[in-house]
Amino acid sequence: MVSTATQTHIKAKPEVSAETIREFWDRRPCNIRHSPLEVGSADYFNEIERRRYFVEPHIKEFADFDRWDGSKVLEIGCGIGTDTISFARGGAQITAVDLSPKSLALAEKRSHVVGFAEKIDFREADAEELSDYVPPEAYDLVYSFGVIHHTIDPKKVIQQVRDNFVRPGSTFKFMVYHRYSWKVLWIMATQGLKSMLRGEDPVAAHSEAQTGCPVTYTYSKKDIRSLLGDGFEIQDISIRHIFLYRIDDYVQYRYVKNWYLKWLPRPAFQWMERHFGWHLCVTAVAK
């Protein structure tokens, strides 16, 4: 599997391919189990959205969905379409791409159920070769939340964005995982030795709800500057999100805080989250 060391110093093993990654996300599209209701129903999609933004409230602040009213948005890695629908509801016209056809099928169904199908162009695409699937043109916003770090070569994704889908002044917002995070510490403490004995990268194997993710890179703030190169001016990098809840309860749709976080004063937790959160949220502007 792929190491979480600085990405420029490593390569994925040959057996990791776009098809391997596609199969992983087809088996369990991201957030598909955020609701116990009938998959594909209006109530199901509403519950998916409620739960996503309850557990990760910083997404709304970061994406600023209503700001993009009347704008053209390209979303790289739309999954089952929660943020996609939020952009459409805010008035944007969206091109939404994903590598997983099962995720896209559910996202497209969702767009019809909630009445925003005419505002979204869904496309199955490999983000590393995006211009082969989406006609190059400048977008007002390119957005990718929790996706680029799961590609074999994230720098190729950045190059695709820079060369084909922005103009000077376009905004690029993306989230990648933070190397110096509470979650990485937790994974290494609880799963590190077992994973390494199995020949796995512990962080990749345990970064998502289903184990065994083929590729997961993590980044520091310094790495982001190297990843973006000279084509973008960074406006903001913020560290967010420490998951509060006990997993055994959470998968049963109960919100019970972990004991070691439950009694932290709110200012202390906010400080911890700003320094050791799992999400590195980047806002940059194309030069």
C-alpha positions as CSV (number, residue, x, y, z in Angstrom):
1,M,0.0,0.0,0.0
2,V,1.0,3.7,-0.1
3,S,3.1,5.2,2.6
4,T,1.9,8.4,4.3
5,A,5.4,10.0,4.0
6,T,5.7,13.1,1.9
7,Q,4.2,12.2,-1.4
8,T,7.0,13.4,-3.6
9,H,9.3,10.7,-2.1
10,I,7.1,7.7,-2.7
11,K,5.1,5.9,-5.3
12,A,2.2,3.6,-5.1
13,K,2.9,-0.1,-5.5
14,P,2.2,-1.5,-9.0
15,E,-0.9,-3.4,-7.9
16,V,-2.6,-0.2,-7.0
17,S,-4.5,1.0,-10.0
18,A,-7.5,3.2,-10.8
19,E,-9.5,0.1,-11.1
20,T,-8.5,-1.0,-7.6
21,I,-9.6,2.3,-6.2
22,R,-12.9,2.2,-8.2
23,E,-13.7,-1.2,-6.9
24,F,-13.1,-0.1,-3.3
25,W,-15.5,2.8,-3.5
26,D,-18.1,0.8,-5.5
27,R,-18.2,-1.7,-2.7
28,R,-19.2,1.0,-0.2
29,P,-19.8,4.5,-1.5
30,C,-18.8,7.1,1.0
31,N,-21.5,7.9,3.6
32,I,-23.9,5.4,2.1
33,R,-24.6,4.0,5.5
34,H,-25.3,7.4,7.1
35,S,-29.0,6.5,7.2
36,P,-30.8,3.2,8.0
37,L,-33.8,4.2,5.8
38,E,-34.6,2.9,2.4
39,V,-31.7,3.7,0.1
40,G,-32.7,6.1,-2.6
41,S,-35.7,7.6,-0.8
42,A,-36.2,11.3,-0.1
43,D,-36.1,10.6,3.6
44,Y,-32.9,8.6,3.2
45,F,-31.1,11.4,1.4
46,N,-32.3,14.0,3.9
47,E,-30.9,11.9,6.7
48,I,-27.6,11.4,4.9
49,E,-27.3,15.2,4.6
50,R,-28.3,15.9,8.2
51,R,-25.8,13.4,9.6
52,R,-22.9,14.6,7.4
53,Y,-23.2,18.2,8.4
54,F,-24.0,17.4,12.1
55,V,-20.8,15.3,12.4
56,E,-18.7,17.6,10.2
57,P,-20.2,21.1,10.6
58,H,-17.1,22.8,9.3
59,I,-18.0,21.6,5.7
60,K,-20.7,24.3,5.4
61,E,-18.3,27.0,6.5
62,F,-15.6,25.8,4.2
63,A,-17.6,25.3,1.1
64,D,-19.8,28.4,1.7
65,F,-22.4,26.9,-0.6
66,D,-24.6,30.0,-1.0
67,R,-21.7,32.1,-2.1
68,W,-21.6,30.4,-5.5
69,D,-25.1,31.4,-6.6
70,G,-24.9,31.8,-10.4
71,S,-21.4,30.4,-10.6
72,K,-19.9,27.4,-12.4
73,V,-18.6,24.8,-10.0
74,L,-16.5,21.7,-10.8
75,E,-16.6,19.1,-8.1
76,I,-13.9,16.5,-8.2
77,G,-15.1,13.3,-6.3
78,C,-18.8,14.0,-5.6
79,G,-19.5,10.6,-4.1
80,I,-23.2,10.2,-3.5
81,G,-23.8,13.9,-4.0
82,T,-24.4,15.6,-0.6
83,D,-22.2,18.6,-1.3
84,T,-23.2,18.6,-4.9
85,I,-26.9,19.1,-3.9
86,S,-25.9,21.8,-1.5
87,F,-24.1,23.8,-4.2
88,A,-27.2,23.3,-6.5
89,R,-29.5,24.5,-3.8
90,G,-27.3,27.5,-3.4
91,G,-27.8,28.4,-7.0
92,A,-24.6,27.0,-8.7
93,Q,-24.4,25.1,-12.0
94,I,-22.3,22.1,-11.3
95,T,-20.2,19.5,-13.2
96,A,-19.7,16.7,-10.7
97,V,-17.3,13.8,-11.4
98,D,-16.4,10.6,-9.6
99,L,-14.5,7.4,-10.3
100,S,-17.1,5.2,-8.8
101,P,-20.1,4.4,-11.1
102,K,-22.2,3.2,-8.1
103,S,-21.6,6.4,-6.2
104,L,-22.5,8.4,-9.3
105,A,-25.7,6.4,-9.9
106,L,-26.9,7.2,-6.4
107,A,-25.9,10.9,-6.7
108,E,-27.8,11.2,-10.0
109,K,-30.9,9.6,-8.5
110,R,-30.6,11.9,-5.6
111,S,-30.6,15.0,-8.0
112,H,-33.9,13.8,-9.4
113,V,-35.5,13.0,-6.1
114,V,-34.7,16.5,-4.7
115,G,-35.4,18.4,-7.9
116,F,-32.0,19.7,-9.0
117,A,-31.1,17.4,-11.9
118,E,-31.1,20.2,-14.4
119,K,-28.4,22.0,-12.5
120,I,-25.9,19.1,-12.4
121,D,-23.8,17.4,-15.1
122,F,-22.6,14.1,-13.7
123,R,-19.6,12.3,-15.3
124,E,-17.6,9.2,-14.5
125,A,-14.0,10.3,-14.6
126,D,-10.5,9.6,-13.4
127,A,-9.3,12.9,-11.8
128,E,-5.7,12.3,-12.9
129,E,-6.9,12.4,-16.5
130,L,-9.8,14.7,-16.0
131,S,-9.6,16.6,-19.3
132,D,-10.2,13.3,-21.1
133,Y,-13.7,13.1,-19.6
134,V,-14.7,16.8,-19.0
135,P,-14.2,19.4,-21.7
136,P,-11.6,21.9,-20.5
137,E,-13.0,25.3,-19.5
138,A,-12.6,27.7,-16.7
139,Y,-14.8,27.3,-13.6
140,D,-15.4,29.9,-10.9
141,L,-14.8,27.2,-8.2
142,V,-13.1,23.8,-8.3
143,Y,-14.0,21.9,-5.2
144,S,-12.8,18.6,-3.8
145,F,-13.5,17.4,-0.3
146,G,-11.6,14.3,0.9
147,V,-10.7,12.9,-2.5
148,I,-7.4,14.0,-3.9
149,H,-5.5,12.1,-1.2
150,H,-7.0,8.9,-2.5
151,T,-5.6,9.2,-6.0
152,I,-2.5,7.4,-7.0
153,D,-0.7,10.7,-8.0
154,P,-2.3,13.8,-6.5
155,K,0.0,16.1,-8.3
156,K,-1.5,15.0,-11.6
157,V,-4.9,16.0,-10.3
158,I,-3.6,19.4,-9.3
159,Q,-2.0,19.8,-12.8
160,Q,-5.3,18.9,-14.4
161,V,-7.0,21.6,-12.4
162,R,-4.3,24.2,-13.1
163,D,-3.9,23.5,-16.8
164,N,-7.5,23.0,-17.8
165,F,-10.2,24.1,-15.4
166,V,-9.3,27.5,-13.9
167,R,-8.5,31.0,-15.0
168,P,-6.7,33.8,-13.0
169,G,-9.0,34.5,-10.0
170,S,-10.8,31.1,-10.0
171,T,-11.0,29.6,-6.5
172,F,-9.8,26.1,-5.7
173,K,-11.0,24.6,-2.4
174,F,-10.0,21.1,-1.3
175,M,-9.6,19.0,1.8
176,V,-6.9,16.4,2.3
177,Y,-6.0,14.5,5.4
178,H,-3.7,16.0,8.0
179,R,-0.6,14.0,8.9
180,Y,-0.1,15.4,12.4
181,S,-3.6,14.6,13.5
182,W,-5.3,12.9,16.4
183,K,-6.7,10.3,14.1
184,V,-3.2,9.3,12.7
185,L,-2.1,9.0,16.4
186,W,-5.1,6.8,17.2
187,I,-4.6,4.6,14.2
188,M,-1.0,4.0,14.9
189,A,-1.6,3.4,18.6
190,T,-4.5,0.9,18.0
191,Q,-3.8,-0.6,14.5
192,G,-0.2,0.3,13.6
193,L,1.7,-2.9,14.6
194,K,-1.0,-5.3,13.3
195,S,-1.3,-3.5,10.0
196,M,2.4,-3.4,9.4
197,L,2.7,-7.1,10.2
198,R,0.1,-7.7,7.5
199,G,2.2,-5.6,5.1
200,E,-0.4,-2.7,5.1
201,D,0.1,1.0,5.5
202,P,-1.9,1.5,8.8
203,V,-3.2,4.9,7.9
204,A,-4.5,3.9,4.4
205,A,-6.0,0.7,5.8
206,H,-7.9,2.5,8.5
207,S,-8.6,5.9,7.1
208,E,-12.2,5.2,6.0
209,A,-15.3,3.5,7.3
210,Q,-14.5,0.3,5.5
211,T,-11.0,-0.9,6.0
212,G,-8.4,-1.5,3.3
213,C,-8.4,1.8,1.3
214,P,-5.9,1.3,-1.5
215,V,-4.4,4.8,-1.3
216,T,-4.4,7.4,1.4
217,Y,-1.8,10.2,1.5
218,T,-1.6,12.6,4.4
219,Y,-0.1,16.1,4.3
220,S,1.3,18.9,6.5
221,K,0.8,22.6,5.8
222,K,4.3,22.7,4.2
223,D,3.4,19.8,1.9
224,I,0.4,21.7,0.6
225,R,2.6,24.5,-0.7
226,S,4.7,22.0,-2.6
227,L,1.6,20.1,-3.9
228,L,0.1,23.2,-5.4
229,G,3.2,24.6,-6.9
230,D,3.4,28.1,-8.5
231,G,0.0,28.1,-10.2
232,F,-2.0,29.0,-7.1
233,E,-1.9,31.6,-4.3
234,I,-2.9,30.1,-1.0
235,Q,-5.5,32.2,0.8
236,D,-6.1,29.9,3.8
237,I,-5.1,26.6,5.3
238,S,-7.1,25.5,8.3
239,I,-7.1,22.3,10.4
240,R,-10.5,21.0,11.4
241,H,-12.4,18.0,12.6
242,I,-11.8,15.5,15.4
243,F,-14.4,12.8,15.5
244,L,-16.1,13.0,18.9
245,Y,-18.2,9.8,19.0
246,R,-17.7,6.2,20.0
247,I,-17.7,4.1,16.8
248,D,-19.7,1.2,18.2
249,D,-22.5,3.6,19.1
250,Y,-22.2,5.8,16.0
251,V,-22.8,2.9,13.6
252,Q,-26.0,2.3,15.5
253,Y,-27.0,5.9,14.9
254,R,-26.3,6.9,18.5
255,Y,-24.2,9.9,19.4
256,V,-22.2,9.0,22.5
257,K,-18.9,11.0,22.9
258,N,-15.7,9.3,23.7
259,W,-14.8,9.6,27.3
260,Y,-11.4,11.2,26.7
261,L,-13.1,14.0,24.7
262,K,-16.4,14.3,26.6
263,W,-15.1,16.2,29.5
264,L,-12.7,18.6,27.7
265,P,-13.8,22.2,28.1
266,R,-15.0,23.6,24.7
267,P,-12.1,26.1,24.3
268,A,-9.6,23.2,25.0
269,F,-11.3,21.0,22.4
270,Q,-11.3,23.8,19.8
271,W,-7.6,24.4,20.4
272,M,-7.0,20.7,19.9
273,E,-9.0,20.6,16.8
274,R,-7.2,23.5,15.2
275,H,-3.9,21.9,15.8
276,F,-4.6,18.1,15.5
277,G,-7.7,17.8,13.4
278,W,-8.0,15.3,10.6
279,H,-9.0,17.6,7.8
280,L,-6.6,20.0,6.2
281,C,-8.9,22.5,4.4
282,V,-7.2,24.6,1.7
283,T,-8.5,27.6,-0.2
284,A,-6.3,28.9,-3.0
285,V,-6.8,31.2,-6.0
286,A,-5.4,30.6,-9.5
287,K,-2.8,33.1,-10.6
